[in-house]
Amino acid sequence: MNIARDIQPLTYFRRQSADVVKRLKATRRPMVLTVNGKAELVVQDAVSYQRLLDIAAQADAREGIRQGLEDVSRGRTRPSREVFDEIRREYGIPR
């Protein structure tokens, strides 16, 4: 992040929005917008935002797999047949 260019007051964004959009698309770097000197908003181009969402989704999947493997190694699992039989009994679903 380039502090001199990537942190700007909201008024700058309002006045120069077309230029800011061009720069966001060209650099793929987000911009922090401030109000009264405090960071309030972050703006970025759609491609970069989608990439961020994809990275977050992958991290969630990896964490889920890690937790599942930990459950297996600690014996915190049950056979699927046992679980499905329990669900059938609970909801009155015939086999």
PyMOL commands that set and color helices and strands:
alter all, ss='L'
color gray80, all
select helices_A, chain A and resi 3-6+10-15+17-27+46-73+80-91
alter helices_A, ss='H'
color red, helices_A
select strands_A, chain A and resi 7-9+31-35+38-43
alter strands_A, ss='S'
color yellow, strands_A
deselect
rebuild
show_as cartoon
